[in-house]
Amino acid sequence: MAAGELTLDNALVFDGWSAELTETSLFVRDGVIAEIGPAVTRAERVIDARGRTVVPGLIDAHFHAYGVSLNNLEFDAGPLSYLALAGARRLRRALHRGFTTVRDVAGGDPGLARAVTTGLIEAPRYLYTGPALSQTGGHGDARPAEHDICLHGGHMNEVVDGVDDLRVAVRERFRRGAHAIKIMASGGVVSPTDPIRPAQYSAEEIAAVTAEAARRGSYVAAHAYSPEAIRHAVLNGVRSVEHGNLLDEPTAALLAEHGAYLVPTLAAYDAMNRRGDEVGLPAAGRAKNAEVLDAGRVAVERAHAAGVPVGFGSDLMGDLENDQLIGLRLQAEASGTLAALRSATSVNARLIGRDDLGRIAVGARADLLLLDADPVCDPAALWDTARPRLVIRAGTPVPEDGRVLA
């Protein structure tokens, strides 16, 4: 048999959408699923998956490779060389948890992406936006009110005001290989000077960003919590609403009407609530986190009820990164395990425009996760790090030596 071939025998298969799982076999060649059926080609390497379930490799649509801390100045003004080394480690850990694709929605650059695509580092498929765009005093402006400093060109956030300057910034990101564009359309939990609810950026500024992205065949993701901020973003062309914890029913209907996605990040608020002391979350951040903590689950329920496509994201900063799989449990509690599985596979794949990911079908990429049980019947198989799992990226099993799951 040729190199790059793999057969998975007798697996129970979740294809990325169907509620009914099927027992079948898969044959993989050159990183692509080539055959599915009861009798497939036998490769030299065969994995007997009887009693186990294979699901598409998970997709985290709100990941931060450079998110080494909850202190914005640390990752925006610190040395990029350190962030890249730390980011490589964070990416490797995500892969070993079962996330074979991540969308980095504040940070990333051609260097880190090249290290992934050339195999220099062990990592998921990596899509990045470059630094998120923030207005002065917005969620991406890390300067405390009492510090009279200048901060331009941060690694995860960049302060850019005005239609013309925003157009240039968007064009520069696409020049540097960005998958999409990220803007800050409301305040946030860890930003020092802005309340959560008010909308940020003018309608003209957001429309300029979304128009530039559309001309490149791409889209804009917007950090937004409140109904007013979400409406402001979506009505001006934003396709992907990040967080959205304070979503109300009329605004959920608006999202559905415009075909916009919601990417909840329930893990982040749960982790900050439980582990705030551990990571040094300031009192102001704790108060804002309390405002959105319980609302996140309700937002997911409202979005599903309105027919909004709901993705999955983690948004975990610093040492909180090891709660990534807990995010799946939290989303399953909000929407059911099947919906959470779809969110982290086929829905996220549609969001990022990759019909070759997030599903198990002939012609799809062989990014797979082999679990020790059917996660629909035994949901803990998805997030219990003590239970065995095998990650397959591009048809190649990821070595388990040195695996970090906790």
C-alpha positions as CSV (number, residue, x, y, z in Angstrom):
1,M,0.0,0.0,0.0
2,A,1.1,3.6,-0.7
3,A,2.3,5.9,2.1
4,G,-0.4,8.1,3.5
5,E,-3.1,5.5,3.7
6,L,-5.1,4.5,6.7
7,T,-8.2,2.2,7.3
8,L,-10.5,2.7,10.2
9,D,-12.6,-0.5,10.6
10,N,-16.0,-0.9,12.2
11,A,-16.4,2.6,13.7
12,L,-19.7,4.2,14.8
13,V,-19.7,7.3,12.7
14,F,-21.1,10.8,13.4
15,D,-21.0,12.5,10.0
16,G,-21.2,16.1,11.4
17,W,-24.9,16.5,11.2
18,S,-27.1,13.3,11.2
19,A,-28.7,12.3,14.4
20,E,-28.4,8.6,13.4
21,L,-24.9,7.2,13.7
22,T,-23.8,4.5,11.3
23,E,-21.4,1.6,11.9
24,T,-19.0,1.5,8.9
25,S,-15.4,1.7,7.8
26,L,-13.3,4.5,6.4
27,F,-10.3,4.4,4.0
28,V,-8.1,7.5,3.9
29,R,-5.6,8.3,1.2
30,D,-3.3,11.4,1.1
31,G,-5.2,13.1,3.9
32,V,-8.7,12.7,2.3
33,I,-11.5,10.3,3.0
34,A,-11.5,8.2,-0.2
35,E,-14.0,5.4,0.7
36,I,-16.8,4.8,3.2
37,G,-18.7,1.6,3.5
38,P,-18.8,-1.9,5.0
39,A,-15.9,-3.1,2.7
40,V,-13.2,-0.5,2.0
41,T,-9.6,-0.8,0.7
42,R,-7.2,-2.2,3.3
43,A,-4.3,0.0,4.0
44,E,-1.1,-1.3,5.6
45,R,-2.1,0.6,8.7
46,V,-5.5,-0.5,10.1
47,I,-7.2,0.8,13.2
48,D,-9.9,-1.4,14.6
49,A,-12.5,1.1,15.9
50,R,-15.1,-1.4,17.0
51,G,-16.9,-0.1,20.1
52,R,-15.6,3.4,19.4
53,T,-17.1,6.4,17.7
54,V,-15.4,8.6,15.1
55,V,-16.5,12.3,14.8
56,P,-15.1,15.0,12.6
57,G,-12.2,16.8,14.0
58,L,-13.4,19.6,16.3
59,I,-13.3,23.3,15.2
60,D,-12.8,26.1,17.7
61,A,-14.0,29.3,16.0
62,H,-12.8,31.6,18.7
63,F,-9.3,30.8,19.7
64,H,-6.3,33.0,20.6
65,A,-2.9,31.6,20.0
66,Y,-1.3,34.7,21.5
67,G,-3.6,34.9,24.4
68,V,-1.0,34.2,27.1
69,S,-2.6,36.4,29.7
70,L,-5.7,38.4,30.7
71,N,-3.6,41.5,30.8
72,N,-4.0,43.1,27.3
73,L,-0.8,45.0,27.6
74,E,1.2,41.8,28.1
75,F,0.2,40.4,24.8
76,D,-0.2,43.6,22.8
77,A,3.1,45.2,23.9
78,G,5.2,42.2,24.7
79,P,7.8,40.6,22.4
80,L,6.3,38.8,19.4
81,S,8.9,36.1,19.6
82,Y,7.7,35.0,23.0
83,L,4.0,35.1,21.9
84,A,4.8,32.9,18.9
85,L,6.6,30.3,21.0
86,A,3.8,30.3,23.6
87,G,1.2,30.3,20.8
88,A,2.8,27.2,19.3
89,R,2.5,25.4,22.6
90,R,-1.2,26.5,22.9
91,L,-1.9,25.2,19.4
92,R,-0.3,21.9,20.1
93,R,-2.4,21.4,23.3
94,A,-5.6,22.3,21.4
95,L,-4.8,19.7,18.7
96,H,-4.2,16.9,21.3
97,R,-7.6,17.8,22.8
98,G,-9.2,17.0,19.5
99,F,-9.4,20.4,17.8
100,T,-8.0,19.9,14.3
101,T,-8.9,23.4,13.1
102,V,-8.9,26.8,15.0
103,R,-10.0,30.2,13.9
104,D,-7.8,32.8,15.7
105,V,-10.0,36.0,15.9
106,A,-7.5,38.4,17.3
107,G,-3.9,37.8,16.4
108,G,-1.9,35.5,14.2
109,D,0.4,36.3,11.3
110,P,2.1,34.8,8.3
111,G,5.0,33.5,10.3
112,L,2.9,31.4,12.7
113,A,0.7,30.2,9.9
114,R,3.7,29.1,7.9
115,A,5.1,27.2,10.8
116,V,1.8,25.3,10.9
117,T,1.5,24.6,7.2
118,T,5.1,23.5,6.8
119,G,4.9,21.2,9.8
120,L,7.5,23.1,11.8
121,I,5.1,22.9,14.7
122,E,2.4,20.4,15.6
123,A,-0.9,22.3,15.4
124,P,-4.4,22.3,14.1
125,R,-5.3,23.9,10.8
126,Y,-4.8,27.6,11.5
127,L,-7.0,30.5,10.2
128,Y,-6.3,33.9,11.5
129,T,-7.6,37.5,11.4
130,G,-4.5,39.4,12.4
131,P,-5.0,41.9,15.2
132,A,-8.6,42.8,15.9
133,L,-9.7,46.3,15.0
134,S,-10.8,48.6,17.9
135,Q,-11.8,52.2,18.2
136,T,-10.0,54.4,20.7
137,G,-11.2,53.5,24.1
138,G,-12.8,50.3,22.8
139,H,-12.4,46.7,23.9
140,G,-9.1,46.3,22.1
141,D,-7.6,49.5,23.6
142,A,-5.5,48.1,26.4
143,R,-4.4,51.5,27.9
144,P,-5.7,52.1,31.4
145,A,-7.3,55.5,31.9
146,E,-4.5,56.6,34.3
147,H,-1.7,55.7,31.9
148,D,-0.7,58.4,29.4
149,I,0.9,56.2,26.8
150,C,0.7,55.5,23.1
151,L,0.0,52.0,21.8
152,H,-0.2,51.2,18.1
153,G,0.1,48.0,16.2
154,G,-0.5,45.5,19.0
155,H,-0.1,41.8,18.3
156,M,-3.7,40.9,19.1
157,N,-5.4,44.3,18.9
158,E,-4.9,47.5,16.9
159,V,-6.6,50.9,17.6
160,V,-7.8,52.3,14.3
161,D,-10.4,55.1,13.9
162,G,-12.0,56.5,10.8
163,V,-13.3,55.1,7.5
164,D,-10.2,55.6,5.5
165,D,-7.7,54.2,8.0
166,L,-9.9,51.2,8.6
167,R,-10.0,50.5,4.9
168,V,-6.2,50.5,4.8
169,A,-6.0,48.3,7.9
170,V,-8.4,45.7,6.3
171,R,-6.5,45.7,3.1
172,E,-3.2,45.2,5.0
173,R,-4.7,42.2,6.9
174,F,-5.7,40.5,3.6
175,R,-2.3,41.2,2.2
176,R,-0.8,39.3,5.1
177,G,-3.1,36.3,4.5
178,A,-6.0,36.9,6.9
179,H,-8.9,34.5,6.7
180,A,-11.4,37.1,7.9
181,I,-11.5,40.4,9.8
182,K,-12.3,40.9,13.5
183,I,-13.7,44.1,14.9
184,M,-14.6,45.1,18.5
185,A,-18.3,46.3,18.3
186,S,-18.9,46.6,22.1
187,G,-17.0,46.6,25.4
188,G,-15.7,43.5,27.1
189,V,-14.9,41.8,30.3
190,V,-11.2,42.4,30.5
191,S,-10.9,45.8,28.7
192,P,-10.1,48.6,31.3
193,T,-12.1,51.7,30.2
194,D,-15.4,50.7,28.5
195,P,-18.8,49.4,29.6
196,I,-20.0,46.2,28.0
197,R,-23.3,47.3,26.5
198,P,-22.8,50.4,24.3
199,A,-22.1,49.8,20.6
200,Q,-18.6,50.7,19.3
201,Y,-17.6,52.1,15.9
202,S,-19.9,54.2,13.8
203,A,-22.2,52.6,11.2
204,E,-20.0,54.1,8.5
205,E,-16.8,52.6,10.0
206,I,-18.3,49.1,10.3
207,A,-19.8,49.3,6.8
208,A,-16.4,50.3,5.4
209,V,-14.8,47.2,7.0
210,T,-17.5,44.8,5.9
211,A,-17.5,46.2,2.3
212,E,-13.7,45.7,2.0
213,A,-14.0,42.1,3.4
214,A,-16.9,41.3,1.0
215,R,-14.8,42.5,-2.0
216,R,-12.2,39.9,-1.0
217,G,-14.8,37.2,-0.7
218,S,-14.4,37.1,3.1
219,Y,-16.4,38.3,6.1
220,V,-16.2,40.2,9.4
221,A,-16.5,38.8,12.9
222,A,-17.6,41.2,15.6
223,H,-17.1,41.0,19.4
224,A,-20.5,42.1,20.7
225,Y,-22.5,41.4,23.8
226,S,-25.7,43.6,24.0
227,P,-28.7,43.6,21.6
228,E,-27.8,47.2,20.6
229,A,-24.2,46.3,19.7
230,I,-25.3,43.1,17.9
231,R,-27.9,44.9,15.8
232,H,-25.5,47.7,15.0
233,A,-22.9,45.1,13.8
234,V,-25.3,42.9,11.8
235,L,-27.2,45.8,10.1
236,N,-23.9,47.0,8.8
237,G,-22.8,43.7,7.3
238,V,-21.2,41.7,10.0
239,R,-21.6,37.9,9.5
240,S,-20.2,36.4,12.7
241,V,-21.2,37.6,16.1
242,E,-18.8,36.6,18.9
243,H,-20.0,36.0,22.4
244,G,-23.5,37.6,22.2
245,N,-24.3,36.8,25.8
246,L,-27.0,39.4,26.2
247,L,-28.9,38.5,23.0
248,D,-32.7,39.0,23.2
249,E,-35.4,37.4,21.1
250,P,-35.9,40.2,18.6
251,T,-32.2,40.4,18.0
252,A,-32.0,36.7,17.5
253,A,-34.7,37.0,14.9
254,L,-32.6,39.7,13.2
255,L,-29.5,37.4,13.1
256,A,-31.6,34.7,11.5
257,E,-33.0,37.1,8.9
258,H,-29.5,38.2,7.9
259,G,-28.0,34.7,7.9
260,A,-25.5,35.8,10.6
261,Y,-23.9,33.3,12.9
262,L,-23.6,33.3,16.7
263,V,-20.3,32.0,18.2
264,P,-20.8,31.6,21.9
265,T,-17.8,31.3,24.2
266,L,-19.3,29.9,27.4
267,A,-16.1,28.4,28.6
268,A,-14.5,31.8,29.1
269,Y,-17.0,33.2,31.5
270,D,-17.3,29.9,33.5
271,A,-13.5,29.8,33.8
272,M,-13.1,33.4,34.8
273,N,-15.9,32.9,37.4
274,R,-14.2,29.8,38.9
275,R,-10.6,30.7,38.5
276,G,-10.5,34.5,38.6
277,D,-8.1,34.5,41.6
278,E,-5.8,32.1,39.9
279,V,-5.3,34.3,36.8
280,G,-5.5,37.7,38.5
281,L,-8.8,38.9,37.1
282,P,-9.3,42.5,38.4
283,A,-12.4,43.5,40.4
284,A,-13.9,45.5,37.4
285,G,-13.5,42.4,35.2
286,R,-15.2,40.2,37.8
287,A,-18.2,42.6,37.9
288,K,-18.5,42.6,34.1
289,N,-18.1,38.8,33.9
290,A,-20.9,38.4,36.5
291,E,-23.2,40.5,34.2
292,V,-22.8,38.1,31.2
293,L,-22.0,34.7,32.9
294,D,-25.5,33.2,33.2
295,A,-26.9,35.1,30.2
296,G,-24.6,33.2,27.8
297,R,-26.6,29.9,28.1
298,V,-29.9,31.8,27.6
299,A,-28.4,33.4,24.4
300,V,-27.6,30.0,23.0
301,E,-31.1,28.8,23.7
302,R,-32.7,31.9,22.1
303,A,-30.4,31.7,19.0
304,H,-31.4,28.0,18.4
305,A,-35.1,28.8,18.8
306,A,-34.8,31.6,16.2
307,G,-33.0,29.4,13.7
308,V,-29.6,31.1,14.0
309,P,-26.7,28.9,13.1
310,V,-24.8,28.5,16.4
311,G,-21.1,27.8,16.2
312,F,-18.6,27.0,19.0
313,G,-15.7,29.0,20.5
314,S,-13.6,28.9,23.6
315,D,-11.9,32.4,24.0
316,L,-9.7,31.1,26.9
317,M,-6.8,33.3,27.9
318,G,-3.7,32.5,29.8
319,D,-3.8,29.4,32.0
320,L,-7.5,29.1,31.4
321,E,-6.8,27.4,28.1
322,N,-7.1,23.9,29.6
323,D,-10.8,24.5,30.0
324,Q,-11.3,24.2,26.3
325,L,-13.2,20.9,26.4
326,I,-15.3,22.1,29.3
327,G,-16.8,24.5,26.7
328,L,-18.3,21.6,24.9
329,R,-20.0,20.4,28.1
330,L,-21.4,23.9,28.8
331,Q,-22.7,24.2,25.3
332,A,-24.2,20.7,25.4
333,E,-26.0,21.7,28.6
334,A,-27.4,24.8,26.8
335,S,-28.4,23.1,23.5
336,G,-28.1,19.4,23.8
337,T,-25.2,17.2,22.9
338,L,-26.1,16.7,19.3
339,A,-26.5,20.4,18.7
340,A,-23.1,21.1,20.4
341,L,-21.4,18.5,18.2
342,R,-22.9,20.1,15.1
343,S,-21.7,23.5,16.4
344,A,-18.1,22.4,16.8
345,T,-18.1,20.5,13.4
346,S,-20.4,21.2,10.5
347,V,-21.7,24.6,11.6
348,N,-18.3,26.0,12.3
349,A,-17.1,24.6,8.9
350,R,-19.9,26.5,7.1
351,L,-19.0,29.6,9.1
352,I,-15.3,29.5,7.9
353,G,-16.4,28.5,4.3
354,R,-14.7,25.0,4.4
355,D,-17.0,22.3,3.1
356,D,-14.1,19.9,3.2
357,L,-14.0,20.1,7.0
358,G,-16.4,19.4,9.9
359,R,-18.0,16.4,8.2
360,I,-17.2,12.7,7.4
361,A,-17.9,12.1,3.7
362,V,-16.0,11.0,0.7
363,G,-13.8,13.9,-0.4
364,A,-13.7,15.5,3.0
365,R,-10.4,16.1,4.8
366,A,-9.5,13.2,7.1
367,D,-9.5,15.3,10.3
368,L,-11.0,12.9,12.7
369,L,-11.5,12.3,16.4
370,L,-11.9,8.7,17.7
371,L,-13.7,8.5,21.0
372,D,-14.2,5.6,23.4
373,A,-18.1,5.8,23.2
374,D,-21.0,7.3,21.4
375,P,-21.0,11.0,22.6
376,V,-24.7,11.4,22.0
377,C,-25.5,8.6,24.5
378,D,-22.4,9.2,26.7
379,P,-21.6,12.9,26.3
380,A,-18.7,12.8,28.7
381,A,-16.7,11.0,26.0
382,L,-16.3,14.4,24.4
383,W,-14.8,16.3,27.3
384,D,-13.5,13.8,29.9
385,T,-9.8,14.1,29.6
386,A,-9.2,10.9,31.5
387,R,-10.8,8.9,28.8
388,P,-8.8,7.7,25.8
389,R,-9.1,9.5,22.4
390,L,-7.2,9.4,19.2
391,V,-6.8,12.5,17.1
392,I,-6.2,12.2,13.4
393,R,-5.1,15.2,11.4
394,A,-5.0,15.0,7.6
395,G,-5.1,11.3,7.8
396,T,-2.2,10.9,10.2
397,P,-2.7,9.9,13.8
398,V,-1.3,12.5,16.2
399,P,1.4,10.9,18.4
400,E,0.2,10.5,22.0
401,D,3.7,10.9,23.5
402,G,3.9,13.9,25.8
403,R,0.2,14.6,25.2
404,V,-1.2,17.5,27.4
405,L,-4.9,17.3,28.0
406,A,-5.4,18.7,31.4
